[in-house]
């Protein structure tokens, strides 16, 4: 199971907050999602297992975001969107 570490989410949040404009915020989120979901790459050879692990990772990420970043809805929505987009991007490769 891919583990979602709060430290990485904290670094992503910090980069997101420090970004000067929306394009930089999007880039910070995309790079952060790549770090957060980096362990998913090991399952790309098995599509069924990849779908299963991706669903678990999104659920775990959403849970942690809602627990610690509930006050910043924009960040939570945007990072979940980027995470789902990244999962689709990897699965199509």
C-alpha angles and dihedrals in degrees: 000000000000109000119221111213120207090214092062092047088050091053091049091049091050092050090047093052093046094049110112099216141014096266090055089047090053091049091049090052093047093049090045093051089051088056095043095049098035093119092061091076091077091066099051092100091063110052095192094051090043091056091048095048092043092055091049092048093050091048092049092045092049091049093052093045092051090048099050108017102036091125093063104059093169092058093046093049094045097047092047089050091050091046092053091046090050091051090052091047093053094045092054094054 
